[in-house]
Amino acid sequence: MSNRSHAEAALAELQKVDRASLDESAATTYDQTADHLESLLDDLNTATTDDRPTDVKTPDDWDEDEWTDQLQAAREKAALPPTKGTLTTKTIDDRDYYYLQWRDGEIIRSQYVGPVDPA
C-alpha cells in the first residue's frame, strides 16, 4: 500500500468518528489529526519527479535484493523519506560500513545500513 493510500485510509477512518460526541480535548486532537492528514495528502498529490527517490547503485559486493532491503530497512528505522539522505562510508575498527546521513536542523544524523563487504 502506498503512502497516499495509507493517508487516504487514515483520513477515511478518522471521518467515521462523530466529532460532535467528543469532549473538547479529543475534538481538538481530531481537528489537528485531520489537518495533518489533509496536508500530507496535499504534499503527496503535488510531489514531482524531482521529489522521488533517486536510485542508489547497488555496491559490487552486494546482492541487489539484499541491498534494497537493507537500504529500505535503514530508511524506515530512521523515518527518513526516500528523497532525503546521502550514502556515506565510515571506518570503525578498520572495517568500512555504509550509513545514511542527513541534516536535521543544525544536527547531522546517521543511520546504519550495512557493511561495505557483507559476510
Jmol script that loads the backbone (N, CA, C; Angstrom):
load data "model"
ATOM      1  N   MET A   1       0.849  -1.173   0.000  1.00  0.00           N
ATOM      2  CA  MET A   1       0.000   0.000   0.000  1.00  0.00           C
ATOM      3  C   MET A   1       0.891   1.232   0.000  1.00  0.00           C
ATOM      4  N   SER A   2       0.600   2.192  -0.859  1.00  0.00           N
ATOM      5  CA  SER A   2       1.406   3.405  -0.969  1.00  0.00           C
ATOM      6  C   SER A   2       1.145   4.347   0.205  1.00  0.00           C
ATOM      7  N   ASN A   3       2.031   5.332   0.352  1.00  0.00           N
ATOM      8  CA  ASN A   3       1.843   6.340   1.397  1.00  0.00           C
ATOM      9  C   ASN A   3       0.529   7.083   1.190  1.00  0.00           C
ATOM     10  N   ARG A   4       0.202   7.380  -0.065  1.00  0.00           N
ATOM     11  CA  ARG A   4      -1.047   8.073  -0.364  1.00  0.00           C
ATOM     12  C   ARG A   4      -2.240   7.228   0.077  1.00  0.00           C
ATOM     13  N   SER A   5      -2.201   5.938  -0.233  1.00  0.00           N
ATOM     14  CA  SER A   5      -3.298   5.040   0.149  1.00  0.00           C
ATOM     15  C   SER A   5      -3.446   4.964   1.669  1.00  0.00           C
ATOM     16  N   HIS A   6      -2.325   4.903   2.370  1.00  0.00           N
ATOM     17  CA  HIS A   6      -2.370   4.875   3.842  1.00  0.00           C
ATOM     18  C   HIS A   6      -2.995   6.153   4.387  1.00  0.00           C
ATOM     19  N   ALA A   7      -2.574   7.293   3.856  1.00  0.00           N
ATOM     20  CA  ALA A   7      -3.106   8.571   4.337  1.00  0.00           C
ATOM     21  C   ALA A   7      -4.597   8.695   4.029  1.00  0.00           C
ATOM     22  N   GLU A   8      -4.995   8.264   2.842  1.00  0.00           N
ATOM     23  CA  GLU A   8      -6.421   8.312   2.478  1.00  0.00           C
ATOM     24  C   GLU A   8      -7.247   7.409   3.390  1.00  0.00           C
ATOM     25  N   ALA A   9      -6.718   6.206   3.679  1.00  0.00           N
ATOM     26  CA  ALA A   9      -7.428   5.268   4.549  1.00  0.00           C
ATOM     27  C   ALA A   9      -7.534   5.820   5.966  1.00  0.00           C
ATOM     28  N   ALA A  10      -6.445   6.430   6.452  1.00  0.00           N
ATOM     29  CA  ALA A  10      -6.462   7.007   7.801  1.00  0.00           C
ATOM     30  C   ALA A  10      -7.479   8.141   7.898  1.00  0.00           C
ATOM     31  N   LEU A  11      -7.515   8.993   6.885  1.00  0.00           N
ATOM     32  CA  LEU A  11      -8.479  10.099   6.894  1.00  0.00           C
ATOM     33  C   LEU A  11      -9.913   9.565   6.829  1.00  0.00           C
ATOM     34  N   ALA A  12     -10.144   8.549   6.018  1.00  0.00           N
ATOM     35  CA  ALA A  12     -11.482   7.953   5.916  1.00  0.00           C
ATOM     36  C   ALA A  12     -11.916   7.364   7.256  1.00  0.00           C
ATOM     37  N   GLU A  13     -11.022   6.687   7.945  1.00  0.00           N
ATOM     38  CA  GLU A  13     -11.344   6.119   9.258  1.00  0.00           C
ATOM     39  C   GLU A  13     -11.615   7.225  10.273  1.00  0.00           C
ATOM     40  N   LEU A  14     -10.808   8.273  10.241  1.00  0.00           N
ATOM     41  CA  LEU A  14     -11.000   9.398  11.155  1.00  0.00           C
ATOM     42  C   LEU A  14     -12.364  10.050  10.934  1.00  0.00           C
ATOM     43  N   GLN A  15     -12.754  10.170   9.686  1.00  0.00           N
ATOM     44  CA  GLN A  15     -14.020  10.828   9.366  1.00  0.00           C
ATOM     45  C   GLN A  15     -15.237  10.009   9.789  1.00  0.00           C
ATOM     46  N   LYS A  16     -15.035   8.746  10.139  1.00  0.00           N
ATOM     47  CA  LYS A  16     -16.122   7.910  10.649  1.00  0.00           C
ATOM     48  C   LYS A  16     -16.474   8.265  12.095  1.00  0.00           C
ATOM     49  N   VAL A  17     -15.551   8.945  12.764  1.00  0.00           N
ATOM     50  CA  VAL A  17     -15.758   9.329  14.161  1.00  0.00           C
ATOM     51  C   VAL A  17     -16.723  10.504  14.212  1.00  0.00           C
ATOM     52  N   ASP A  18     -17.696  10.429  15.119  1.00  0.00           N
ATOM     53  CA  ASP A  18     -18.651  11.529  15.307  1.00  0.00           C
ATOM     54  C   ASP A  18     -17.973  12.606  16.144  1.00  0.00           C
ATOM     55  N   ARG A  19     -17.470  13.638  15.477  1.00  0.00           N
ATOM     56  CA  ARG A  19     -16.733  14.687  16.162  1.00  0.00           C
ATOM     57  C   ARG A  19     -17.573  15.371  17.238  1.00  0.00           C
ATOM     58  N   ALA A  20     -18.858  15.519  16.995  1.00  0.00           N
ATOM     59  CA  ALA A  20     -19.740  16.204  17.942  1.00  0.00           C
ATOM     60  C   ALA A  20     -19.841  15.463  19.279  1.00  0.00           C
ATOM     61  N   SER A  21     -19.552  14.178  19.265  1.00  0.00           N
ATOM     62  CA  SER A  21     -19.653  13.401  20.501  1.00  0.00           C
ATOM     63  C   SER A  21     -18.377  13.452  21.347  1.00  0.00           C
ATOM     64  N   LEU A  22     -17.347  14.103  20.836  1.00  0.00           N
ATOM     65  CA  LEU A  22     -16.056  14.144  21.533  1.00  0.00           C
ATOM     66  C   LEU A  22     -16.006  15.297  22.524  1.00  0.00           C
ATOM     67  N   ASP A  23     -15.242  15.095  23.616  1.00  0.00           N
ATOM     68  CA  ASP A  23     -15.031  16.209  24.531  1.00  0.00           C
ATOM     69  C   ASP A  23     -14.075  17.214  23.864  1.00  0.00           C
ATOM     70  N   GLU A  24     -13.899  18.359  24.476  1.00  0.00           N
ATOM     71  CA  GLU A  24     -13.138  19.441  23.858  1.00  0.00           C
ATOM     72  C   GLU A  24     -11.711  19.025  23.501  1.00  0.00           C
ATOM     73  N   SER A  25     -11.038  18.334  24.401  1.00  0.00           N
ATOM     74  CA  SER A  25      -9.663  17.909  24.158  1.00  0.00           C
ATOM     75  C   SER A  25      -9.584  16.926  22.991  1.00  0.00           C
ATOM     76  N   ALA A  26     -10.467  15.957  22.965  1.00  0.00           N
ATOM     77  CA  ALA A  26     -10.477  14.975  21.883  1.00  0.00           C
ATOM     78  C   ALA A  26     -10.856  15.626  20.559  1.00  0.00           C
ATOM     79  N   ALA A  27     -11.771  16.579  20.590  1.00  0.00           N
ATOM     80  CA  ALA A  27     -12.168  17.282  19.366  1.00  0.00           C
ATOM     81  C   ALA A  27     -10.990  18.078  18.799  1.00  0.00           C
ATOM     82  N   THR A  28     -10.205  18.688  19.680  1.00  0.00           N
ATOM     83  CA  THR A  28      -9.021  19.425  19.238  1.00  0.00           C
ATOM     84  C   THR A  28      -8.024  18.475  18.582  1.00  0.00           C
ATOM     85  N   THR A  29      -7.801  17.324  19.211  1.00  0.00           N
ATOM     86  CA  THR A  29      -6.905  16.317  18.648  1.00  0.00           C
ATOM     87  C   THR A  29      -7.430  15.818  17.308  1.00  0.00           C
ATOM     88  N   TYR A  30      -8.738  15.608  17.219  1.00  0.00           N
ATOM     89  CA  TYR A  30      -9.379  15.180  15.980  1.00  0.00           C
ATOM     90  C   TYR A  30      -9.100  16.198  14.874  1.00  0.00           C
ATOM     91  N   ASP A  31      -9.316  17.480  15.166  1.00  0.00           N
ATOM     92  CA  ASP A  31      -9.113  18.533  14.177  1.00  0.00           C
ATOM     93  C   ASP A  31      -7.653  18.602  13.725  1.00  0.00           C
ATOM     94  N   GLN A  32      -6.736  18.507  14.670  1.00  0.00           N
ATOM     95  CA  GLN A  32      -5.316  18.561  14.335  1.00  0.00           C
ATOM     96  C   GLN A  32      -4.919  17.367  13.464  1.00  0.00           C
ATOM     97  N   THR A  33      -5.422  16.204  13.807  1.00  0.00           N
ATOM     98  CA  THR A  33      -5.106  14.994  13.042  1.00  0.00           C
ATOM     99  C   THR A  33      -5.660  15.104  11.621  1.00  0.00           C
ATOM    100  N   ALA A  34      -6.880  15.569  11.488  1.00  0.00           N
ATOM    101  CA  ALA A  34      -7.476  15.742  10.160  1.00  0.00           C
ATOM    102  C   ALA A  34      -6.664  16.751   9.340  1.00  0.00           C
ATOM    103  N   ASP A  35      -6.244  17.852   9.966  1.00  0.00           N
ATOM    104  CA  ASP A  35      -5.431  18.853   9.270  1.00  0.00           C
ATOM    105  C   ASP A  35      -4.110  18.259   8.792  1.00  0.00           C
ATOM    106  N   HIS A  36      -3.446  17.486   9.665  1.00  0.00           N
ATOM    107  CA  HIS A  36      -2.167  16.866   9.298  1.00  0.00           C
ATOM    108  C   HIS A  36      -2.342  15.886   8.141  1.00  0.00           C
ATOM    109  N   LEU A  37      -3.388  15.074   8.199  1.00  0.00           N
ATOM    110  CA  LEU A  37      -3.624  14.109   7.121  1.00  0.00           C
ATOM    111  C   LEU A  37      -3.935  14.809   5.800  1.00  0.00           C
ATOM    112  N   GLU A  38      -4.725  15.858   5.853  1.00  0.00           N
ATOM    113  CA  GLU A  38      -5.042  16.600   4.628  1.00  0.00           C
ATOM    114  C   GLU A  38      -3.794  17.278   4.062  1.00  0.00           C
ATOM    115  N   SER A  39      -2.948  17.804   4.929  1.00  0.00           N
ATOM    116  CA  SER A  39      -1.692  18.408   4.485  1.00  0.00           C
ATOM    117  C   SER A  39      -0.778  17.354   3.857  1.00  0.00           C
ATOM    118  N   LEU A  40      -0.702  16.194   4.479  1.00  0.00           N
ATOM    119  CA  LEU A  40       0.098  15.101   3.935  1.00  0.00           C
ATOM    120  C   LEU A  40      -0.412  14.692   2.555  1.00  0.00           C
ATOM    121  N   LEU A  41      -1.715  14.569   2.412  1.00  0.00           N
ATOM    122  CA  LEU A  41      -2.288  14.211   1.111  1.00  0.00           C
ATOM    123  C   LEU A  41      -1.991  15.280   0.066  1.00  0.00           C
ATOM    124  N   ASP A  42      -2.059  16.545   0.453  1.00  0.00           N
ATOM    125  CA  ASP A  42      -1.716  17.621  -0.478  1.00  0.00           C
ATOM    126  C   ASP A  42      -0.267  17.488  -0.935  1.00  0.00           C
ATOM    127  N   ASP A  43       0.639  17.230   0.018  1.00  0.00           N
ATOM    128  CA  ASP A  43       2.053  17.063  -0.319  1.00  0.00           C
ATOM    129  C   ASP A  43       2.254  15.870  -1.244  1.00  0.00           C
ATOM    130  N   LEU A  44       1.593  14.773  -0.960  1.00  0.00           N
ATOM    131  CA  LEU A  44       1.734  13.575  -1.794  1.00  0.00           C
ATOM    132  C   LEU A  44       1.159  13.795  -3.190  1.00  0.00           C
ATOM    133  N   ASN A  45       0.103  14.564  -3.280  1.00  0.00           N
ATOM    134  CA  ASN A  45      -0.516  14.821  -4.574  1.00  0.00           C
ATOM    135  C   ASN A  45       0.282  15.794  -5.433  1.00  0.00           C
ATOM    136  N   THR A  46       1.102  16.632  -4.802  1.00  0.00           N
ATOM    137  CA  THR A  46       1.868  17.624  -5.557  1.00  0.00           C
ATOM    138  C   THR A  46       3.320  17.226  -5.735  1.00  0.00           C
ATOM    139  N   ALA A  47       3.702  16.037  -5.300  1.00  0.00           N
ATOM    140  CA  ALA A  47       5.087  15.588  -5.438  1.00  0.00           C
ATOM    141  C   ALA A  47       5.454  15.523  -6.923  1.00  0.00           C
ATOM    142  N   THR A  48       6.632  16.023  -7.242  1.00  0.00           N
ATOM    143  CA  THR A  48       7.122  15.969  -8.618  1.00  0.00           C
ATOM    144  C   THR A  48       8.146  14.861  -8.734  1.00  0.00           C
ATOM    145  N   THR A  49       8.566  14.599  -9.928  1.00  0.00           N
ATOM    146  CA  THR A  49       9.583  13.558 -10.113  1.00  0.00           C
ATOM    147  C   THR A  49      10.880  13.947  -9.428  1.00  0.00           C
ATOM    148  N   ASP A  50      11.130  15.251  -9.233  1.00  0.00           N
ATOM    149  CA  ASP A  50      12.324  15.671  -8.509  1.00  0.00           C
ATOM    150  C   ASP A  50      12.250  15.296  -7.037  1.00  0.00           C
ATOM    151  N   ASP A  51      11.024  15.067  -6.541  1.00  0.00           N
ATOM    152  CA  ASP A  51      10.837  14.686  -5.154  1.00  0.00           C
ATOM    153  C   ASP A  51      10.914  13.175  -4.955  1.00  0.00           C
ATOM    154  N   ARG A  52      10.999  12.440  -6.033  1.00  0.00           N
ATOM    155  CA  ARG A  52      11.024  10.977  -5.956  1.00  0.00           C
ATOM    156  C   ARG A  52      12.433  10.510  -5.628  1.00  0.00           C
ATOM    157  N   PRO A  53      12.547   9.314  -5.035  1.00  0.00           N
ATOM    158  CA  PRO A  53      13.868   8.830  -4.673  1.00  0.00           C
ATOM    159  C   PRO A  53      14.744   8.605  -5.899  1.00  0.00           C
ATOM    160  N   THR A  54      16.002   8.876  -5.733  1.00  0.00           N
ATOM    161  CA  THR A  54      16.941   8.533  -6.788  1.00  0.00           C
ATOM    162  C   THR A  54      17.498   7.164  -6.462  1.00  0.00           C
ATOM    163  N   ASP A  55      17.760   6.394  -7.479  1.00  0.00           N
ATOM    164  CA  ASP A  55      18.277   5.054  -7.266  1.00  0.00           C
ATOM    165  C   ASP A  55      19.713   5.128  -6.776  1.00  0.00           C
ATOM    166  N   VAL A  56      19.989   4.374  -5.727  1.00  0.00           N
ATOM    167  CA  VAL A  56      21.338   4.254  -5.222  1.00  0.00           C
ATOM    168  C   VAL A  56      21.895   2.976  -5.833  1.00  0.00           C
ATOM    169  N   LYS A  57      23.008   3.098  -6.528  1.00  0.00           N
ATOM    170  CA  LYS A  57      23.612   1.952  -7.205  1.00  0.00           C
ATOM    171  C   LYS A  57      23.977   0.881  -6.169  1.00  0.00           C
ATOM    172  N   THR A  58      23.646  -0.352  -6.491  1.00  0.00           N
ATOM    173  CA  THR A  58      23.975  -1.467  -5.603  1.00  0.00           C
ATOM    174  C   THR A  58      25.492  -1.650  -5.575  1.00  0.00           C
ATOM    175  N   PRO A  59      26.092  -1.658  -4.388  1.00  0.00           N
ATOM    176  CA  PRO A  59      27.542  -1.878  -4.299  1.00  0.00           C
ATOM    177  C   PRO A  59      27.931  -3.232  -4.899  1.00  0.00           C
ATOM    178  N   ASP A  60      29.148  -3.308  -5.430  1.00  0.00           N
ATOM    179  CA  ASP A  60      29.612  -4.506  -6.137  1.00  0.00           C
ATOM    180  C   ASP A  60      29.492  -5.788  -5.326  1.00  0.00           C
ATOM    181  N   ASP A  61      29.797  -5.746  -4.038  1.00  0.00           N
ATOM    182  CA  ASP A  61      29.803  -6.966  -3.225  1.00  0.00           C
ATOM    183  C   ASP A  61      28.436  -7.357  -2.692  1.00  0.00           C
ATOM    184  N   TRP A  62      27.411  -6.597  -3.040  1.00  0.00           N
ATOM    185  CA  TRP A  62      26.078  -6.852  -2.508  1.00  0.00           C
ATOM    186  C   TRP A  62      25.161  -7.452  -3.569  1.00  0.00           C
ATOM    187  N   ASP A  63      24.279  -8.349  -3.143  1.00  0.00           N
ATOM    188  CA  ASP A  63      23.182  -8.821  -3.976  1.00  0.00           C
ATOM    189  C   ASP A  63      22.160  -7.681  -4.057  1.00  0.00           C
ATOM    190  N   GLU A  64      21.606  -7.433  -5.243  1.00  0.00           N
ATOM    191  CA  GLU A  64      20.721  -6.283  -5.437  1.00  0.00           C
ATOM    192  C   GLU A  64      19.507  -6.310  -4.506  1.00  0.00           C
ATOM    193  N   ASP A  65      18.863  -7.460  -4.342  1.00  0.00           N
ATOM    194  CA  ASP A  65      17.692  -7.558  -3.467  1.00  0.00           C
ATOM    195  C   ASP A  65      18.056  -7.327  -2.003  1.00  0.00           C
ATOM    196  N   GLU A  66      19.185  -7.909  -1.569  1.00  0.00           N
ATOM    197  CA  GLU A  66      19.621  -7.724  -0.181  1.00  0.00           C
ATOM    198  C   GLU A  66      19.947  -6.248   0.084  1.00  0.00           C
ATOM    199  N   TRP A  67      20.607  -5.597  -0.883  1.00  0.00           N
ATOM    200  CA  TRP A  67      20.959  -4.183  -0.729  1.00  0.00           C
ATOM    201  C   TRP A  67      19.693  -3.331  -0.616  1.00  0.00           C
ATOM    202  N   THR A  68      18.734  -3.588  -1.494  1.00  0.00           N
ATOM    203  CA  THR A  68      17.485  -2.832  -1.480  1.00  0.00           C
ATOM    204  C   THR A  68      16.781  -3.000  -0.136  1.00  0.00           C
ATOM    205  N   ASP A  69      16.747  -4.225   0.378  1.00  0.00           N
ATOM    206  CA  ASP A  69      16.122  -4.495   1.676  1.00  0.00           C
ATOM    207  C   ASP A  69      16.845  -3.764   2.803  1.00  0.00           C
ATOM    208  N   GLN A  70      18.180  -3.815   2.804  1.00  0.00           N
ATOM    209  CA  GLN A  70      18.970  -3.148   3.849  1.00  0.00           C
ATOM    210  C   GLN A  70      18.751  -1.642   3.827  1.00  0.00           C
ATOM    211  N   LEU A  71      18.763  -1.065   2.625  1.00  0.00           N
ATOM    212  CA  LEU A  71      18.591   0.375   2.487  1.00  0.00           C
ATOM    213  C   LEU A  71      17.189   0.799   2.922  1.00  0.00           C
ATOM    214  N   GLN A  72      16.183   0.026   2.529  1.00  0.00           N
ATOM    215  CA  GLN A  72      14.806   0.332   2.918  1.00  0.00           C
ATOM    216  C   GLN A  72      14.629   0.212   4.428  1.00  0.00           C
ATOM    217  N   ALA A  73      15.207  -0.827   5.029  1.00  0.00           N
ATOM    218  CA  ALA A  73      15.104  -1.009   6.481  1.00  0.00           C
ATOM    219  C   ALA A  73      15.760   0.163   7.227  1.00  0.00           C
ATOM    220  N   ALA A  74      16.901   0.629   6.729  1.00  0.00           N
ATOM    221  CA  ALA A  74      17.585   1.762   7.361  1.00  0.00           C
ATOM    222  C   ALA A  74      16.729   3.021   7.266  1.00  0.00           C
ATOM    223  N   ARG A  75      16.121   3.255   6.101  1.00  0.00           N
ATOM    224  CA  ARG A  75      15.254   4.436   5.931  1.00  0.00           C
ATOM    225  C   ARG A  75      14.049   4.368   6.865  1.00  0.00           C
ATOM    226  N   GLU A  76      13.451   3.174   6.973  1.00  0.00           N
ATOM    227  CA  GLU A  76      12.286   3.020   7.856  1.00  0.00           C
ATOM    228  C   GLU A  76      12.664   3.236   9.314  1.00  0.00           C
ATOM    229  N   LYS A  77      13.796   2.668   9.726  1.00  0.00           N
ATOM    230  CA  LYS A  77      14.233   2.818  11.112  1.00  0.00           C
ATOM    231  C   LYS A  77      14.489   4.281  11.455  1.00  0.00           C
ATOM    232  N   ALA A  78      15.014   5.026  10.482  1.00  0.00           N
ATOM    233  CA  ALA A  78      15.309   6.442  10.705  1.00  0.00           C
ATOM    234  C   ALA A  78      14.109   7.337  10.422  1.00  0.00           C
ATOM    235  N   ALA A  79      13.011   6.748   9.930  1.00  0.00           N
ATOM    236  CA  ALA A  79      11.844   7.522   9.491  1.00  0.00           C
ATOM    237  C   ALA A  79      12.285   8.579   8.479  1.00  0.00           C
ATOM    238  N   LEU A  80      13.123   8.155   7.553  1.00  0.00           N
ATOM    239  CA  LEU A  80      13.724   9.037   6.565  1.00  0.00           C
ATOM    240  C   LEU A  80      13.044   8.830   5.218  1.00  0.00           C
ATOM    241  N   PRO A  81      12.494   9.892   4.628  1.00  0.00           N
ATOM    242  CA  PRO A  81      11.841   9.739   3.328  1.00  0.00           C
ATOM    243  C   PRO A  81      12.861   9.393   2.244  1.00  0.00           C
ATOM    244  N   PRO A  82      12.414   8.751   1.175  1.00  0.00           N
ATOM    245  CA  PRO A  82      13.323   8.325   0.117  1.00  0.00           C
ATOM    246  C   PRO A  82      14.066   9.466  -0.568  1.00  0.00           C
ATOM    247  N   THR A  83      13.576  10.673  -0.448  1.00  0.00           N
ATOM    248  CA  THR A  83      14.218  11.812  -1.107  1.00  0.00           C
ATOM    249  C   THR A  83      15.294  12.464  -0.260  1.00  0.00           C
ATOM    250  N   LYS A  84      15.507  11.957   0.930  1.00  0.00           N
ATOM    251  CA  LYS A  84      16.431  12.590   1.851  1.00  0.00           C
ATOM    252  C   LYS A  84      17.543  11.610   2.217  1.00  0.00           C
ATOM    253  N   GLY A  85      18.721  12.120   2.420  1.00  0.00           N
ATOM    254  CA  GLY A  85      19.816  11.295   2.891  1.00  0.00           C
ATOM    255  C   GLY A  85      20.860  11.039   1.821  1.00  0.00           C
ATOM    256  N   THR A  86      22.072  10.918   2.274  1.00  0.00           N
ATOM    257  CA  THR A  86      23.208  10.635   1.413  1.00  0.00           C
ATOM    258  C   THR A  86      23.902   9.397   1.951  1.00  0.00           C
ATOM    259  N   LEU A  87      24.296   8.517   1.048  1.00  0.00           N
ATOM    260  CA  LEU A  87      25.005   7.313   1.454  1.00  0.00           C
ATOM    261  C   LEU A  87      26.469   7.658   1.678  1.00  0.00           C
ATOM    262  N   THR A  88      26.984   7.323   2.856  1.00  0.00           N
ATOM    263  CA  THR A  88      28.386   7.583   3.185  1.00  0.00           C
ATOM    264  C   THR A  88      29.000   6.316   3.754  1.00  0.00           C
ATOM    265  N   THR A  89      30.318   6.302   3.848  1.00  0.00           N
ATOM    266  CA  THR A  89      31.004   5.196   4.500  1.00  0.00           C
ATOM    267  C   THR A  89      31.741   5.730   5.716  1.00  0.00           C
ATOM    268  N   LYS A  90      31.773   4.904   6.741  1.00  0.00           N
ATOM    269  CA  LYS A  90      32.523   5.214   7.955  1.00  0.00           C
ATOM    270  C   LYS A  90      33.429   4.026   8.242  1.00  0.00           C
ATOM    271  N   THR A  91      34.620   4.312   8.717  1.00  0.00           N
ATOM    272  CA  THR A  91      35.547   3.264   9.113  1.00  0.00           C
ATOM    273  C   THR A  91      35.558   3.181  10.627  1.00  0.00           C
ATOM    274  N   ILE A  92      35.227   1.992  11.132  1.00  0.00           N
ATOM    275  CA  ILE A  92      35.197   1.743  12.569  1.00  0.00           C
ATOM    276  C   ILE A  92      35.991   0.467  12.812  1.00  0.00           C
ATOM    277  N   ASP A  93      37.001   0.549  13.672  1.00  0.00           N
ATOM    278  CA  ASP A  93      37.869  -0.596  13.965  1.00  0.00           C
ATOM    279  C   ASP A  93      38.374  -1.259  12.682  1.00  0.00           C
ATOM    280  N   ASP A  94      38.871  -0.446  11.760  1.00  0.00           N
ATOM    281  CA  ASP A  94      39.457  -0.899  10.495  1.00  0.00           C
ATOM    282  C   ASP A  94      38.483  -1.618   9.558  1.00  0.00           C
ATOM    283  N   ARG A  95      37.171  -1.463   9.768  1.00  0.00           N
ATOM    284  CA  ARG A  95      36.168  -2.012   8.843  1.00  0.00           C
ATOM    285  C   ARG A  95      35.312  -0.864   8.336  1.00  0.00           C
ATOM    286  N   ASP A  96      34.882  -0.958   7.086  1.00  0.00           N
ATOM    287  CA  ASP A  96      34.060   0.079   6.478  1.00  0.00           C
ATOM    288  C   ASP A  96      32.591  -0.304   6.512  1.00  0.00           C
ATOM    289  N   TYR A  97      31.743   0.697   6.804  1.00  0.00           N
ATOM    290  CA  TYR A  97      30.301   0.487   6.909  1.00  0.00           C
ATOM    291  C   TYR A  97      29.576   1.596   6.146  1.00  0.00           C
ATOM    292  N   TYR A  98      28.436   1.237   5.551  1.00  0.00           N
ATOM    293  CA  TYR A  98      27.571   2.222   4.899  1.00  0.00           C
ATOM    294  C   TYR A  98      26.611   2.813   5.919  1.00  0.00           C
ATOM    295  N   TYR A  99      26.419   4.131   5.823  1.00  0.00           N
ATOM    296  CA  TYR A  99      25.455   4.857   6.643  1.00  0.00           C
ATOM    297  C   TYR A  99      24.686   5.835   5.757  1.00  0.00           C
ATOM    298  N   LEU A 100      23.434   6.070   6.101  1.00  0.00           N
ATOM    299  CA  LEU A 100      22.685   7.175   5.523  1.00  0.00           C
ATOM    300  C   LEU A 100      22.922   8.369   6.430  1.00  0.00           C
ATOM    301  N   GLN A 101      23.185   9.525   5.841  1.00  0.00           N
ATOM    302  CA  GLN A 101      23.348  10.748   6.631  1.00  0.00           C
ATOM    303  C   GLN A 101      22.425  11.816   6.078  1.00  0.00           C
ATOM    304  N   TRP A 102      21.883  12.632   6.989  1.00  0.00           N
ATOM    305  CA  TRP A 102      21.012  13.736   6.606  1.00  0.00           C
ATOM    306  C   TRP A 102      21.080  14.810   7.667  1.00  0.00           C
ATOM    307  N   ARG A 103      20.686  15.997   7.284  1.00  0.00           N
ATOM    308  CA  ARG A 103      20.692  17.132   8.201  1.00  0.00           C
ATOM    309  C   ARG A 103      19.313  17.267   8.833  1.00  0.00           C
ATOM    310  N   ASP A 104      19.316  17.427  10.146  1.00  0.00           N
ATOM    311  CA  ASP A 104      18.094  17.674  10.911  1.00  0.00           C
ATOM    312  C   ASP A 104      18.315  18.990  11.649  1.00  0.00           C
ATOM    313  N   GLY A 105      17.964  20.090  10.975  1.00  0.00           N
ATOM    314  CA  GLY A 105      18.288  21.404  11.523  1.00  0.00           C
ATOM    315  C   GLY A 105      19.792  21.605  11.456  1.00  0.00           C
ATOM    316  N   GLU A 106      20.408  21.855  12.589  1.00  0.00           N
ATOM    317  CA  GLU A 106      21.859  22.040  12.646  1.00  0.00           C
ATOM    318  C   GLU A 106      22.609  20.725  12.892  1.00  0.00           C
ATOM    319  N   ILE A 107      21.881  19.652  13.140  1.00  0.00           N
ATOM    320  CA  ILE A 107      22.482  18.369  13.509  1.00  0.00           C
ATOM    321  C   ILE A 107      22.565  17.458  12.288  1.00  0.00           C
ATOM    322  N   ILE A 108      23.701  16.792  12.122  1.00  0.00           N
ATOM    323  CA  ILE A 108      23.833  15.763  11.080  1.00  0.00           C
ATOM    324  C   ILE A 108      23.565  14.428  11.742  1.00  0.00           C
ATOM    325  N   ARG A 109      22.578  13.718  11.220  1.00  0.00           N
ATOM    326  CA  ARG A 109      22.173  12.422  11.767  1.00  0.00           C
ATOM    327  C   ARG A 109      22.649  11.312  10.841  1.00  0.00           C
ATOM    328  N   SER A 110      22.815  10.113  11.396  1.00  0.00           N
ATOM    329  CA  SER A 110      23.254   8.949  10.631  1.00  0.00           C
ATOM    330  C   SER A 110      22.429   7.736  11.000  1.00  0.00           C
ATOM    331  N   GLN A 111      22.244   6.852  10.034  1.00  0.00           N
ATOM    332  CA  GLN A 111      21.568   5.576  10.267  1.00  0.00           C
ATOM    333  C   GLN A 111      22.378   4.486   9.577  1.00  0.00           C
ATOM    334  N   TYR A 112      22.735   3.457  10.332  1.00  0.00           N
ATOM    335  CA  TYR A 112      23.500   2.330   9.808  1.00  0.00           C
ATOM    336  C   TYR A 112      22.721   1.609   8.712  1.00  0.00           C
ATOM    337  N   VAL A 113      23.425   1.253   7.617  1.00  0.00           N
ATOM    338  CA  VAL A 113      22.825   0.474   6.534  1.00  0.00           C
ATOM    339  C   VAL A 113      23.403  -0.933   6.533  1.00  0.00           C
ATOM    340  N   GLY A 114      24.726  -1.042   6.490  1.00  0.00           N
ATOM    341  CA  GLY A 114      25.356  -2.356   6.469  1.00  0.00           C
ATOM    342  C   GLY A 114      26.841  -2.235   6.195  1.00  0.00           C
ATOM    343  N   PRO A 115      27.556  -3.361   6.255  1.00  0.00           N
ATOM    344  CA  PRO A 115      28.991  -3.333   5.988  1.00  0.00           C
ATOM    345  C   PRO A 115      29.266  -3.136   4.500  1.00  0.00           C
ATOM    346  N   VAL A 116      30.405  -2.551   4.176  1.00  0.00           N
ATOM    347  CA  VAL A 116      30.785  -2.393   2.777  1.00  0.00           C
ATOM    348  C   VAL A 116      31.014  -3.759   2.152  1.00  0.00           C
ATOM    349  N   ASP A 117      31.633  -4.648   2.896  1.00  0.00           N
ATOM    350  CA  ASP A 117      31.867  -6.023   2.434  1.00  0.00           C
ATOM    351  C   ASP A 117      31.013  -6.979   3.250  1.00  0.00           C
ATOM    352  N   PRO A 118      29.821  -7.319   2.743  1.00  0.00           N
ATOM    353  CA  PRO A 118      28.946  -8.216   3.509  1.00  0.00           C
ATOM    354  C   PRO A 118      29.569  -9.598   3.647  1.00  0.00           C
ATOM    355  N   ALA A 119      29.321 -10.236   4.777  1.00  0.00           N
ATOM    356  CA  ALA A 119      29.877 -11.574   5.014  1.00  0.00           C
ATOM    357  C   ALA A 119      29.044 -12.646   4.355  1.00  0.00           C
TER     358      ALA A 119
END
end "model"
wireframe off; spacefill off
backbone 0.3
color backbone group
